[in-house]
Amino acid sequence: MKKLDYNDWLETAASAGIDWDNPPPKEFLTEELCIAALDDAPEQLAKMPEELKTFNVCFAAVLQDDAVLDFVPDKLREAVKQKKDKHGT
């Protein structure tokens, strides 16, 4: 079986999301990959490890679905909500 590289994981994240019980290797867990995983499934924010929930990752999820605001870390929640409100969607 071929060992998956970053681009393989990114493609998987974008098309099928990430199985956070069996995530990619730590070195592949970038903001880009996390945002790609949320594109069609913003609810995955709930399963994402806290250290990966950056402002940009959280904003990308909330932009898709306001309901995931509950899974944004407390320290980021108000700023993410404000940016979402300014975005006008």
Backbone as a printed PyTorch tensor [residue, N CA C, xyz], in Angstrom:
tensor([[[  0.8410,  -1.1910,   0.0000],
         [  0.0000,   0.0000,   0.0000],
         [  0.8820,   1.2500,   0.0000]],

        [[  0.5430,   2.1940,  -0.8340],
         [  1.3000,   3.4390,  -0.9520],
         [  1.1390,   4.2800,   0.3100]],

        [[  2.2540,   4.8380,   0.7730],
         [  2.1950,   5.7510,   1.9090],
         [  1.6380,   7.0880,   1.4020]],

        [[  0.6490,   7.6130,   2.1180],
         [  0.0160,   8.8520,   1.6960],
         [  0.9110,  10.0500,   1.9890]],

        [[  0.9860,  10.9610,   1.0140],
         [  1.7340,  12.1920,   1.2390],
         [  0.7260,  13.3100,   1.5520]],

        [[  1.2480,  14.5110,   1.7550],
         [  0.3920,  15.6350,   2.1400],
         [ -0.7220,  15.8740,   1.1210]],

        [[ -0.3810,  15.8470,  -0.1550],
         [ -1.3930,  16.0990,  -1.1840],
         [ -2.4860,  15.0420,  -1.1890]],

        [[ -2.1290,  13.8030,  -0.8820],
         [ -3.1410,  12.7420,  -0.7760],
         [ -4.1020,  13.0490,   0.3760]],

        [[ -3.5270,  13.4340,   1.5180],
         [ -4.3620,  13.7700,   2.6820],
         [ -5.2260,  14.9900,   2.3930]],

        [[ -4.6760,  15.9800,   1.7010],
         [ -5.4360,  17.1890,   1.3740],
         [ -6.6120,  16.8440,   0.4640]],

        [[ -6.3630,  15.9940,  -0.5130],
         [ -7.4330,  15.5640,  -1.4160],
         [ -8.5140,  14.8040,  -0.6500]],

        [[ -8.0960,  13.9330,   0.2510],
         [ -9.0460,  13.1810,   1.0700],
         [ -9.8570,  14.1300,   1.9430]],

        [[ -9.1760,  15.0830,   2.5650],
         [ -9.8590,  16.0500,   3.4330],
         [-10.9080,  16.8240,   2.6500]],

        [[-10.5470,  17.2520,   1.4570],
         [-11.4540,  18.0590,   0.6430],
         [-12.6310,  17.2580,   0.1120]],

        [[-12.4190,  15.9780,  -0.1450],
         [-13.4880,  15.1870,  -0.7540],
         [-14.3080,  14.3840,   0.2550]],

        [[-13.6670,  13.9190,   1.3130],
         [-14.3660,  13.0470,   2.2500],
         [-14.2620,  13.4860,   3.7020]],

        [[-13.5000,  14.5430,   3.9470],
         [-13.2900,  14.9540,   5.3320],
         [-12.1810,  14.1320,   5.9660]],

        [[-12.0230,  14.3160,   7.2540],
         [-10.9880,  13.6110,   8.0060],
         [-11.6550,  12.7630,   9.0780]],

        [[-11.1910,  11.5470,   9.2400],
         [-11.6210,  10.7070,  10.3520],
         [-10.7480,  11.1090,  11.5360]],

        [[-11.2830,  11.9290,  12.4350],
         [-10.4760,  12.4630,  13.5310],
         [-10.1260,  11.4160,  14.5660]],

        [[-10.7150,  10.2180,  14.4660],
         [-10.2900,   9.1080,  15.3280],
         [ -9.0230,   8.4600,  14.7730]],

        [[ -8.7720,   8.6650,  13.4850],
         [ -7.5770,   8.1540,  12.7990],
         [ -7.0360,   9.2420,  11.8790]],

        [[ -6.5420,  10.3380,  12.4540],
         [ -6.1440,  11.4900,  11.6400],
         [ -4.8300,  11.2750,  10.8890]],

        [[ -4.5280,  12.1860,   9.9790],
         [ -3.2400,  12.1420,   9.2840],
         [ -2.0960,  12.3280,  10.2780]],

        [[ -0.8760,  12.0440,   9.8510],
         [  0.2840,  12.3110,  10.7130],
         [  0.3190,  13.7810,  11.1280]],

        [[  0.8260,  14.0460,  12.3210],
         [  0.8680,  15.4180,  12.8710],
         [  1.4740,  16.4310,  11.9040]],

        [[  2.5290,  16.0410,  11.1860],
         [  3.1900,  16.9940,  10.2940],
         [  2.2960,  17.4270,   9.1290]],

        [[  1.2030,  16.7030,   8.8890],
         [  0.2800,  17.0530,   7.8100],
         [ -0.9160,  17.8690,   8.2990]],

        [[ -1.0380,  18.0450,   9.5850],
         [ -2.1980,  18.7340,  10.1410],
         [ -1.9980,  20.2470,  10.0860]],

        [[ -2.1880,  20.7860,   8.9140],
         [ -2.0200,  22.2170,   8.6790],
         [ -3.3850,  22.8950,   8.7000]],

        [[ -3.3430,  24.2020,   8.7570],
         [ -4.5720,  24.9850,   8.6730],
         [ -5.2780,  24.7100,   7.3430]],

        [[ -4.5140,  24.6320,   6.2750],
         [ -5.0780,  24.3570,   4.9490],
         [ -5.8430,  23.0400,   4.9390]],

        [[ -5.2550,  21.9990,   5.5020],
         [ -5.8870,  20.6860,   5.5240],
         [ -7.1550,  20.7250,   6.3820]],

        [[ -7.0860,  21.3780,   7.5260],
         [ -8.2520,  21.4640,   8.4040],
         [ -9.4000,  22.2040,   7.7310]],

        [[ -9.1000,  23.2960,   7.0710],
         [-10.1390,  24.0590,   6.3730],
         [-10.7360,  23.2340,   5.2370]],

        [[ -9.9030,  22.5090,   4.5240],
         [-10.4060,  21.6430,   3.4420],
         [-11.3610,  20.5930,   4.0010]],

        [[-11.0410,  20.0560,   5.1700],
         [-11.8840,  19.0290,   5.7810],
         [-13.2510,  19.5800,   6.1880]],

        [[-13.3150,  20.8670,   6.4810],
         [-14.5610,  21.4910,   6.9220],
         [-15.4440,  21.9510,   5.7730]],

        [[-14.9130,  21.9670,   4.5680],
         [-15.6140,  22.5510,   3.4310],
         [-17.0190,  21.9940,   3.2470]],

        [[-17.1840,  20.7030,   3.2530],
         [-18.5060,  20.1060,   3.0870],
         [-19.0650,  19.5600,   4.3910]],

        [[-18.2830,  19.6760,   5.4540],
         [-18.7090,  19.1040,   6.7270],
         [-18.2350,  19.9720,   7.8990]],

        [[-18.7890,  21.1870,   8.0270],
         [-18.3300,  22.0790,   9.0870],
         [-18.5080,  21.4960,  10.4850]],

        [[-19.4010,  20.5330,  10.6160],
         [-19.6170,  19.9030,  11.9230],
         [-18.3930,  19.1200,  12.4000]],

        [[-17.4410,  18.8660,  11.4910],
         [-16.2090,  18.1860,  11.9120],
         [-15.4000,  19.0310,  12.8900]],

        [[-15.7000,  20.3090,  12.9860],
         [-15.0170,  21.1640,  13.9640],
         [-15.1730,  20.5860,  15.3680]],

        [[-16.2950,  19.9640,  15.6370],
         [-16.5520,  19.3920,  16.9630],
         [-15.5460,  18.3060,  17.3220]],

        [[-15.0870,  17.5510,  16.3310],
         [-14.1700,  16.4320,  16.5790],
         [-12.7060,  16.8190,  16.4590]],

        [[-12.4560,  17.9860,  15.9230],
         [-11.0900,  18.4290,  15.6760],
         [-10.3790,  18.7230,  17.0030]],

        [[ -9.1210,  18.2990,  17.1320],
         [ -8.3730,  18.6130,  18.3530],
         [ -8.2940,  20.1240,  18.5800]],

        [[ -8.3640,  20.5350,  19.8310],
         [ -8.3830,  21.9580,  20.1860],
         [ -7.2150,  22.7340,  19.5930]],

        [[ -6.0320,  22.1310,  19.5670],
         [ -4.8480,  22.8590,  19.0840],
         [ -4.9300,  23.1820,  17.5900]],

        [[ -5.8430,  22.5520,  16.8740],
         [ -6.0090,  22.8270,  15.4420],
         [ -7.0930,  23.8630,  15.1690]],

        [[ -7.8150,  24.2330,  16.1890],
         [ -8.9190,  25.1860,  16.0360],
         [ -8.3880,  26.6140,  16.0790]],

        [[ -7.7380,  27.0040,  14.9980],
         [ -7.2330,  28.3710,  14.8790],
         [ -8.3910,  29.2880,  14.4980]],

        [[ -8.1240,  30.5800,  14.5420],
         [ -9.1490,  31.5430,  14.1380],
         [ -9.6370,  31.2500,  12.7220]],

        [[ -8.7100,  31.0520,  11.7860],
         [ -9.0880,  30.8280,  10.3790],
         [ -9.8700,  29.5410,  10.1930]],

        [[ -9.4820,  28.4940,  10.8980],
         [-10.1940,  27.2110,  10.8110],
         [-11.6130,  27.3900,  11.3490]],

        [[-11.7300,  28.0120,  12.5010],
         [-13.0470,  28.2110,  13.1130],
         [-13.9290,  29.1150,  12.2530]],

        [[-13.3470,  30.1810,  11.7140],
         [-14.1220,  31.0750,  10.8580],
         [-14.6310,  30.3270,   9.6310]],

        [[-13.7890,  29.5030,   9.0240],
         [-14.2060,  28.7410,   7.8390],
         [-15.3980,  27.8390,   8.1670]],

        [[-15.3870,  27.2390,   9.3400],
         [-16.4940,  26.3590,   9.7380],
         [-17.7640,  27.1550,   9.9950]],

        [[-17.6480,  28.2500,  10.7390],
         [-18.8140,  29.0640,  11.0870],
         [-19.3900,  29.7530,   9.8510]],

        [[-18.5480,  30.0900,   8.9150],
         [-19.0170,  30.6950,   7.6660],
         [-19.9650,  29.7410,   6.9440]],

        [[-19.7180,  28.4600,   7.0720],
         [-20.5680,  27.4410,   6.4370],
         [-21.8390,  27.1630,   7.2500]],

        [[-21.6990,  27.1900,   8.5950],
         [-22.8260,  26.7800,   9.4500],
         [-22.6980,  27.4380,  10.8280]],

        [[-23.5960,  28.3600,  11.1300],
         [-23.5880,  29.0510,  12.4280],
         [-23.6670,  28.0940,  13.6130]],

        [[-24.2590,  26.9410,  13.4170],
         [-24.4500,  25.9950,  14.5210],
         [-23.1310,  25.5120,  15.1130]],

        [[-22.0590,  25.5490,  14.3540],
         [-20.7760,  25.0650,  14.8770],
         [-20.0690,  26.0970,  15.7470]],

        [[-20.6630,  27.2690,  15.9010],
         [-20.0840,  28.2840,  16.7810],
         [-19.8920,  27.7270,  18.1970]],

        [[-20.7320,  26.7980,  18.5840],
         [-20.6180,  26.1660,  19.9070],
         [-19.3030,  25.4070,  20.0760]],

        [[-18.6710,  25.0220,  18.9850],
         [-17.4310,  24.2320,  19.0490],
         [-16.1770,  25.0800,  18.8890]],

        [[-16.3660,  26.3890,  18.7160],
         [-15.2340,  27.3150,  18.6320],
         [-14.7240,  27.5500,  20.0560]],

        [[-13.4190,  27.4880,  20.2730],
         [-12.8940,  27.7460,  21.6220],
         [-13.3730,  29.1060,  22.1440]],

        [[-13.6350,  29.1550,  23.4470],
         [-14.1500,  30.3700,  24.0820],
         [-13.3340,  31.6030,  23.7290]],

        [[-12.0170,  31.4600,  23.7220],
         [-11.1480,  32.6150,  23.4850],
         [-11.2730,  33.1890,  22.0760]],

        [[-11.8210,  32.4110,  21.1390],
         [-11.9660,  32.8540,  19.7450],
         [-13.4080,  33.1470,  19.3490]],

        [[-14.3360,  32.6740,  20.1560],
         [-15.7490,  32.6730,  19.7430],
         [-16.2680,  34.0620,  19.3640]],

        [[-16.0440,  35.0540,  20.1950],
         [-16.5950,  36.3890,  19.9150],
         [-15.9780,  36.9930,  18.6510]],

        [[-14.6700,  36.8510,  18.4800],
         [-14.0040,  37.4020,  17.2910],
         [-14.4920,  36.7020,  16.0200]],

        [[-14.6620,  35.3970,  16.0830],
         [-15.1590,  34.6480,  14.9220],
         [-16.5790,  35.0930,  14.5970]],

        [[-17.4090,  35.2340,  15.6310],
         [-18.8000,  35.6630,  15.4310],
         [-18.8400,  37.0600,  14.8130]],

        [[-18.0150,  37.9670,  15.3070],
         [-17.9940,  39.3290,  14.7620],
         [-17.5940,  39.3400,  13.2870]],

        [[-16.5660,  38.5650,  12.9490],
         [-16.1200,  38.5210,  11.5530],
         [-17.2150,  37.9050,  10.6760]],

        [[-17.8640,  36.8860,  11.1810],
         [-18.9580,  36.2480,  10.4350],
         [-20.0810,  37.2490,  10.1990]],

        [[-20.4330,  38.0110,  11.2410],
         [-21.5040,  39.0080,  11.1120],
         [-21.1300,  40.0930,  10.0950]],

        [[-19.8470,  40.4970,  10.0850],
         [-19.3870,  41.5040,   9.1240],
         [-19.3910,  40.9630,   7.7010]],

        [[-19.1760,  39.6570,   7.5980],
         [-19.1350,  39.0160,   6.2810],
         [-20.4970,  39.0830,   5.6020]],

        [[-21.5460,  39.1380,   6.4340],
         [-22.8960,  39.3240,   5.9010],
         [-23.5780,  38.0930,   5.3490]],

        [[-23.1510,  36.9210,   5.8340],
         [-23.8530,  35.7000,   5.3650],
         [-24.5030,  35.0050,   6.5210]]])
